[in-house]
């Protein structure tokens, strides 16, 4: 029977034992009444009333019990009961909070090793040049549009090198650092060449230029740039095709005609197979932006279908591949789709002393050394940091860092990268309901209206397209906020005023690290990045150093110390004291208070526990290609796991939804004869570990 305080009581004896002195008719009558009562409460999904074990009274006893175990069985409306309940009337009338044992954050943690950071010389690229766009042989209206609409007067280095070469009609492979203006480097030549066609282009002619991009957000961004450049040339019609949109409306636009077609590979293949009026007979340009990412996402079959369709109708065309990270996959793709390509690369000034006139370094089928291919250019104004955090403290450290930058500092805009959609959803809901609700009156030293600057948004591949577009636009135009996302936002997106990039899960490839941190420090602006590693992942710093990437260390204690600035996390034991010296012990106690807030929120209902299991049980990682990377990128140990009931369900730590999600992506191999480490905190161990590596399905992006 449900007690007045909401506690669900379970009893092994549905009725009290009758004394032996009762007569048989009375005992039969009592038995019939008990059975009727039992049937009544079974029909209403409630437990039968408890009776006292008394020899002198047969009245129903008060609804009390010494112990009530938590249970996950039954219908979802059941709530979690505390371990003990009081029989007094005052205790029954008060609402009791779930009794959850707080994790011991600072006990039994692995020792944080001393981080030895090898000092290497990073590859630097000169971003800006003194050359103006009017020095090129471009249409006057196009130059005016660049100056007035895009508000650009001088070219960047990659634009200066790429535009003249592409205007000559040569195939090219363009490599330049993130945020250097590669989109305009191919858009300007395309618009210039199409507007110069003597027989004026008609909309019904179909595509003259085909641009392939890996993500929907990058497709929208590229489409917006092309639209701005085409303002004076209204007879040239751009269009975009991407997943999540209605195929019927896209077919109608294709039927009317699109001259510059921007698309994701999967949706274009869909229209090639199902749309009869899509023709490529007039295609002059084929451009693959972020070409290495297109190949890495598993688009090889789609690219093959597209190339076959274009080659079947158009024998000659100009092909351009662009990427900030040149990999073996891009080289292989370039060998398939490019003919006598020109390699355009913005080199370091120390390597470019022989080219004093600033001309492009052009080579046909250039032989590149492995050292040159493995080193990536980093923006000069980007500060890179790393911190080593034990598994159980990762969640608290992330929350403290967000509070430090976005609550106590002005004009901070942050992007936090996770490895899966489930992790994004879990942290978004958790921070939205805990960190925002705890932002009450400003604490001493806190800036005014700090809570208004703490805004959370999320972006991942499992969201509806309308919501994804709205979030992308809102974060782009916002001056503050925290975007929790997957690698769907890691490539090519130009999100203004982003000051910090936080990588909660280390990427499996150094190229992905470059693209993640490339969302800040764009076009000469200043930015910073933070990589959160477990102590077992300390070798990842040496891996970055092998690619000429320097990082500086931030201590975990410095991140957690921000909690002393917020009285919301002050413990009860010293809450009445007027002053208290800030020390390591107080930092630990406040971190424990914050952890308790998180655990209480998740344990408040079963749905949140299920979401936590789904997001935290197994951390999915992209496939690992190199043996050296496998040795330093482990299963990331998450910092907290919801407590499991002491029942039969303890042998199965995963819900059915979590099991299905885990089976979609195997975890990296843990090695023969080694047991999976306790990656989920102190309360339980994962019961299985999947061996082998595999690519992530597209739905996770």
N, C-alpha and C positions, 0 to 999 in steps of 0.2 A: 504494500500500500504506500502511496506517496505521502510522505510526512509533510507537516506544515512548512518546514524550512526548505522544501524542495529536494530532500535527500531520498534516494531510492533505496528501500530496505529489502533485503533478501533473508529469508528464514528457511531453515531446513525442515521445520515442523509447522505445517499449515494450521494446526489447531492444538490447543493445550491438552495435555493428558488428563483424562477424567479419573477421579478417585474410584477405588474399587468398591466403595460402599453404595454406589448408585445402583438402582434397580435396572433391570434389562429394558423395560419400556422407556425409561428416561434416557438411558444410554443410546437407544436407537433414535429417539427424538433429537438428541444432541448431534448424533452423526448425520442425520438428514439435514439439520440446519447448517452444519459445517459444509456439507457437500453443496447445498444450495448457494451458500455465500461464496464458495470457491468458484462455482460456475458463473455467478454474477460478475465477479471481478475479472475472471478470465475473459469474459465477453467484452469488458471495457478496458482491456490491456493494462490492468492494474494488479498489484499483488494482493492476496487475501489479507485481512486484518490479523495482526498478531494478538495472541492472548497470553496472559500472565501464567507462569507456571506456579499456580497457587492451588492448595488443596481445599481452600475454603471459599473461593470466589470464582465465578464463571463469567464475570463481566469482561468486555473487551479491554485490554490493557492499553496504556498510553503508547503512542506510536514512537517508540525509541528503540535504539540498538547501540551496542557498544562499538561495533565496526560496520562500515558500509564500503564495500569494495567498488572501485570504479570499473565500469564496463563499457566496451565499445560495441557490444552486441545489441541487437534489437533495432528499433526504429530511430531515425535521426533526431527526433525531438527530445530524446533523453539527454540529460545534462550530466556533467561530471560531479560526483559527490565528494565531499571532503573525507579524510580518513576517519575523523571522529566527529560525533555530533553530541551536543549537550541535551539533556532531558529537561532542562528548565524551560519555563514558559517564555522568559525574556530572550533566551538563545534561539528558540524556535521562531520567534517573531522577527528576529533580525536576519537579514540576508547574509549568508555565509559565503566567503570567497573560496575559490578552489584552492586546495592545499597542495601546492606544487613545490617540490624541493628544488631550490636554486642550485645550478651547476657550480661546482668549485672551479672557478675560472683560473685561479692562480696556483692550483695544486696539480701535481703529476703531469706537468707540461714538459715537453722535450727542451733541452737546453738550446738556447739561441746561439748559433756559432758566430764566431768573429768573421765578419764579412770582408774578405780580401778582394778589393776591386782593382783589377789591373787597369792602369792608365794607358789609354790608346788615343791616337789622334783621329778624331771624327772627320769624316768627309764632309766638306762644306761646299755649298754652291752659292754663287752670286745670284741673288734673286732679281734685282732691278738693273736696268741699263739706262743710259741717257738718251737712247734713240727713241724718237716719237713715231707714232703710227702714220703721220702724214708723210714721212720719208719713204714709206712703201708705196708701191704702185697700186693703190686701192681706189675704189670709187669714192668721190668726195662725200656723197651722202652716207656711205658706210663709215668713213672717218668721223663725220659729224655725229653719227649715232654713238660711236664708241666714246667720243669725248663728252657728249651731253647726257646720254641715257645711262651708259655704264660708268661714266665719270672716270675715265682712264685716258691719260695723255701719253705716257711713256710705256714702252713694252718691257716685259720681263725677259729674262735671258732665254728661256725656252721658247717664248713667242718670237723673239728676234731670230733664233736659229731655225725654227720650224716653218714659219709662214712663207718665207721666200722659196724654200725647198718644196713645200707642198703646192705652191702656186705653179711650179714647173711641171707638176703632174707625176712626180716620182713616188713610189711606195716608200714608206718610212716606218721605222721603229723608234718611238720617242720615249726617252727615259729622263725623268726629272723628279725632284723631291715633291712631297705633298704640299699643296697650297701655293704652287708656283705659276698657276694659270694655264694648265694644259688644255682645259676645255675651250678657251678662246683660241688656243694655238691651232686647233683644227676647225673650229666653227667659222672663223674669219675667212680662211681660204675657201671653204665650202660655199659660203654666201657670195664671196667675190666671184668665184668661177661660175656659179649658176646664174647670177644676175647679168653676166657678160655674154651669155648664150645669145647668138644673133636671132635665131628663131625663138621668139619670146615663149618662155615656158608656160604651158597650160596646166591647170590643175588636173585635168583628165589624163595627162600623160603618165601619171603614176610616179613612183619613187625615182628620184635622181641620186639621192644620197641615203644610205642606210647606216644608222648608228646603233650599235649594240652595247648595252650597259648591263651590269650584273644585278642591280637592285631597282626596285620601283621608285624609291626616293631619288636615286641618282637620275633615273629617266625623267622624272618631273623637273629636277633642277636643270638638266641639260635642255629640256624642251623650253623652259622659261628663258634660258640664255639665248637660244636660237630665235625665239619669238621677238626678243628685244632687238637683235641684230637685223631682223627682217622688217622692221617698221617702215623703212622707206621703200621696200620692195614688196608691195602687197600682193603681187601676182604669184609669189612663191609661197606655198602653203606647207607649214610644218604639221606634224602629227605625232602622237605618242600611243604606243600599245604596251599594255602591261597587265599582269595578272591582277585579279580582284575587280576588274571592270567588266561591264556587260559586253559580251561578244557581239550582240546584235547591234549596239550603237557603234562599236568599232568597225564592224562590217559595213555599216552605212557610210562611215567616213572613208573607208577604203574604196567604196564604190564611187564616191564623189571624187576622190583623188587626193593623195598626199605626196608632196614632192620631196620633203626631208622627213624620213621616217625614223623615229627614235623608239626603240623597243627592247624589252628583255628577251633573251633567246627562247625561253619556253613558250611565251605567248606568240612569238612570231612563227615558230614551228607549228603551233596550233592553227594559225591562219593559213600557213602554206598548205596544210593538209585539208582544210575545210572550206577555205574561201576561194572561190573560183576566179574572182576578178582581181586577184593580187598578182601582178606581173613585175618582173625585174629586167625587162628588155632594155630599159633606158638608164639603168643604174651606172653611175660614173664614180661614185665614192662608196667604199665599204670601210667603216671605222669601228674598231673595237676598243672601247674605253675600259680601263682596268682589265686588260686582257688576261693577266695572270689569275685574277680572281674568277673570271668567267670559266677558265679551265679548271680551277681548283674546286669550284662549286659543283663539278660534275656535269658541265654543259658540253662535254666533248661530242656527244652524239648529236645534240642540238646544233652545235656549230657545223658539224659535218653535213647535216640536212640543209642548213641554210646555205653553205658554200656550194653544195651540189645544185640547189635550186637556182642560185645566182649564176653559176657557171653554165647551166643548161640554157639560159636565155641571154646571157651577156658574157662575151669572151674576154673583153678588155675592160679593165676598171682600175682605179687607184685605191690601194689598200693602205690603211694606217692603223698601227697598234700603239697604244699609249699605256704606260704604267710607271709608277714610282719605284717598283721593285722588279728588276729583271731576273727571272728564274729560268730554270731549265724548261719548264713547261711553256713559258712564253716563247723561248727560242724554238722549241719544237713546233708550236703553233705558227710562228712566223715562217718557218720553213715550209709549211703547208700552204699558207695563204698569200705570201708575199713573193714578188719576183724582183730579184736584184735590189733588195731593200737598202735604204740609206739609214744608218744608225745615227741618231741625234741624241747626244748626251751632254748635259751641262757639267763640265768637269771642274774640279777644285782649281783655284788660282795657282796653286803650287805645281799642278800638272799641266797648266795651260800657259806657261810662260812663253813657250815658243809661238803661241798664237796671239801676238800682241794686238793685232787689229780687231780682235773680238769676233772673227768669223766662226761659223759653225764647224765643229769637228765631224767631218763626214767620211764614212767609210762604207764600202760595199762589201757585205758579208764580213764584218769586222771580226778578227780574232781577239777574243777577250780572255784575259787571265782569270783564274779562279778567284784570286784575291780581289780583283775588280768587280767580279760578279757577286761576291759575298759581302761586299761593303755597301752600305746604304747611306745616302746623304740625309743629314739631319738638319732641320732649320736652326740657324745660328742663335735665334732668340728663344729657343726651347730649353727649359731646365728639366732634367729627368731625375727622378728620385725612386728609391726602392726602400721597402721596409719589410723586415722579417717578423711575422706574427704567428704565435702558436695557434693551432687549429681552433681551440675553444674561444679564442679572443678575436677571431677575424670579424665576426659580426659586430661586436662592440666597438672595435677599432674603426671599422667603416663608418658606423653611425657617428662616432666622435669626430672623425675627419670631416664628414658632411656638416656637422654642427659648427665646427671651427671655421670652415671656409664660407658657408652660406648663411649662417645665422649671426656670427659675430664679426664678419667683415663685409664691406660694401661692394656692390656690383660684382658678385661672383656668379659665374655660370659654369656648371660642371656636367660632365658626361661620365657615367659609371658603366663599364663593360662587364657583362656576365657571359657564362659559357652556354646557357640554355634559356629557352623561353620560360620554363617553369621557375627558374631562379629569379628571373626578372619579375614575374608575377608575385612570387612570395615576398620579395624585398619591397616591392612597390606597395602592396597592401599593408605590410608590417610597418614601414616607415610612415605611411600616410595616416595610420590610426594611432601610432605611438609618438613619434617625434613631433608631429604637428599638434597633437592634443596636449603634449607637455609644454608647448610654447605659450606660456601664460604671460604674466606681467614681466617686463624686462628686469633682469637681475642687475645688481651693481656692476657697472662697467660695460653692460650690454648696450648696443646701439639701439636707438628708438626704432619701433616698427620692424624689429628683426624677424618676427614670425611671418610677416607678409613676404619676406624675401625667400623663405623656405618653402619652395614649391616643387612638387614631385610630378614627373611625367614618365611614361614608359613607351617603349617602341620595340616590337619584335615581330617575327613572321607569323605568329598565330592570331594576330589582330585582324579585324576587318579592314578593308582597304580605306574606307571612308575615315575610320578612326586613325589609321596610320597617317593619312594625309593631313588630318586636322592637327595631330600631335606634332608632325614635322613642321607645319606652318607656324604653330603656336610657339614652339621652342626657337624657331628661327627668328621670330620677331620679338621674343622676350629678352629683357636685359638681365634677368636672374632666373634661377631655377636649376633643378637637378634632373637630368635625363638618364633613366635606367634602361639599358638596351643591350641587345646582342650585337654580333658583328654585322647585322643588317645596316648599321649606321657607321661602319668603319671605313667605307670606301667612298672617296670622291665627294662626300657631302661638304658643302661650305656653310657651316653654322656659325654665324658671326658672334664675336665677343665671348667665345668659350675660353675660360681661363685655366681650367683644370681638367685633366683626363685621368680617371682612376680605373685601373685594371684589377678587378677583384679576383678574377681567374686569369692566370698567365696564359697567353696564347701559345699554341703548339708550334707555330712557325715564327721565326724572327720577322718575316715579311709582314705578318699580321700585326706584330708589335709596331712596326713602322707606320702602318696605315692607321692604327688606333690613335697613336700620339699625334698623327698628322691632322686630327680634327681641331687642333689648337695651333697657335703660332703660325698663322697663315698670312701670306703676303706681308711679311715683315713685322707682324704683331707679336707681342710677348705672350708666352704661355708656359704651363708647367704640367708635368705628368707624374703619377705615382703608381708604382707596381707593387702589389701586395703578394708576398711569397710566404709559404710555410718554411720552417727551418730545414725541412728535407729538400726544399727546392732552391737552396742557396747557390747551387752550381749553375742555375739559370743566368746569373750575373756574368759568369765566365763565358757562357754561350753568346750573350749579347756583345761581350768584349771581342769575341772572335769575328764579329761583324762590324767592328769599330764603332761600338755604341757605348758611351760612358754614362754611368748613373751614380748619383750620390745617395748616401744612406740617411734615412730619417728613423730615429728610435721610436719604438712603440710607446714608450713612456711619455714622449713629447706629444704624441697624438692623443693619448688618453687624458693628459693633463687639462685639456679644455673642459672636461666635465666639472672641474672645480669652479668654473665661471658660471655655472647654471645651478641655481638652488633647487631645481626640480629633481636633481639626482642626489640630494643630501640625505644621508641615512637618518633613521629615526633616533638612533642612540645619541647623536650629537645635534639633533635638530633644535633643541632648546638652548644650546650654547651660543653666546654672542659672537665669539671669534674662535678660530681654530687654525693652527698652522698647517699650511698646505704641504703635505709630504707624500711619500709613496704609499703609506697605509691608507690615507684618505682617497687617493686616486683609485686604489684597488676597491675600496668600499663603494665608491660612487660607480665604478664600472660594474660591480655586482648589482647595485640598484638598477642600473639600466638594463642589465641582463634579465633581472627579475621582471621588469616591465615587459620586455619582449616575450618571456615565457608565459606570463599571466595572460597576455593577449592571445597567444596561440592556443593555450589550454582552455580558453573561454568557451569554445564549442568544437564539435568533432570535425566540422568542415575545415576549420583552420588547421587542425592537426593533420588532416589528410593532405591539404595543400602544402604543409611543411614537409611531410614525408615525400611527396612527389617532387618537390624542388631540391631537397637536401639529401635524399637517400643515396643517389648516385650522381656524380658530377660527370656529365658527358663532355668529351673533348674531341676536337677534330682529329683526323688521322695524323699520325706522326711518321714522317718519311725517313728521317736520319737516325742512325743508331745513337749518335751523341745526344740527340734531343730526347730520345727515349730514356736515357740514363738520368736526365735531370728534371724532366717533366713528369711528375707522379700524379696519382690520384689526389686532387686537392682535398685536404681534410677540412671539413666545415666545422664551425665553432660550436654548434649547438644542435641538439636533437630532442624532439619532444619525448617526455617520459612515456613509457609503454606500460600497460596494465599488467599486474602480476596474475596472469591467467593463461589460458591456452594460446591466446593470440600472441603471446611473447615469443613463441617459436617462429612466428611469421612476422617479420618486421616490416613488411611492405603491404600496402593496400593493393587491390587488383589493378587500379589505375597506375599506381607507381611501378608495379611489376611490368605492365605493358610498356610504360615509358622507358624503363630501364633496358628492356630487351630490344628496343629500337636502336640503341647505340651501345655497343660493347665498351667496357672500360679498358684502359691500357693493361697489358699483361702484368701480373704481379710476380711472375717468376715461378718456377717449379718449386714445390715444397714449401713455399712461403704462405703464411696465412695473411689474409687481408687485414691491414691495420685498422684499429678502431677509429674510423674517420667520422664518426657521428657522435662524439662526446663520450661521457662516462656511462650512460645509461644502457647501452647495448651495442652489439657488434653486428655488422652486416653479415648475413648468413651465406652470401654467395658473391663471387667476383667473376665477371665475364672475361674470358681471355681473348686476345687478339685485338686488332684495330680495324676500324671501318670508317667510312665517310659519314658525316652527318647527313641525314635526310634534309631536303630543302625546307621542310616545314619548321625546322629549328632556327631558321634565319628569317 
